[in-house]
Amino acid sequence: MPTYVCSVPPKSLDSSQKDQIAAAIAWRHSEATGAPSFFVQVC
């Protein structure tokens, strides 16, 4: 299971922005590899 770790300064993103980034990373990984996006962990 691929894991992507993202770091940003504290309080620079709200939870909605974090969710959008995580979804975009999962979607792009799925697009590039053909693996289902639910296999991707973004933290």
ZAMARGU-4260 file (C-alpha; in steps of 0.2 Angstrom, whole numbers, plus 5000, padded with zeros to 4 digits):
<rodrens>
0) 5000/5000/5000 | 5008/5016/4995 | 5009/5030/5008 | 5012/5048/5004 | 5017/5060/5019
5) 5013/5078/5016 | 5020/5092/5028 | 5014/5110/5028 | 5015/5124/5041 | 5003/5122/5056
10) 4986/5130/5053 | 4990/5134/5034 | 4976/5123/5028 | 4959/5119/5034 | 4952/5101/5034
15) 4943/5104/5018 | 4959/5109/5009 | 4968/5094/5017 | 4954/5082/5010 | 4955/5090/4993
20) 4974/5087/4992 | 4973/5069/4999 | 4959/5065/4986 | 4970/5073/4972 | 4985/5063/4977
25) 4975/5047/4978 | 4967/5050/4961 | 4984/5054/4952 | 4992/5039/4959 | 4977/5028/4953
30) 4978/5036/4936 | 4997/5033/4935 | 4997/5015/4941 | 4980/5008/4937 | 4978/5003/4956
35) 4962/5008/4965 | 4963/5024/4974 | 4957/5017/4990 | 4974/5008/4991 | 4983/5025/4994
40) 4987/5032/5011 | 4989/5051/5012 | 4994/5058/5029
</rodrens>
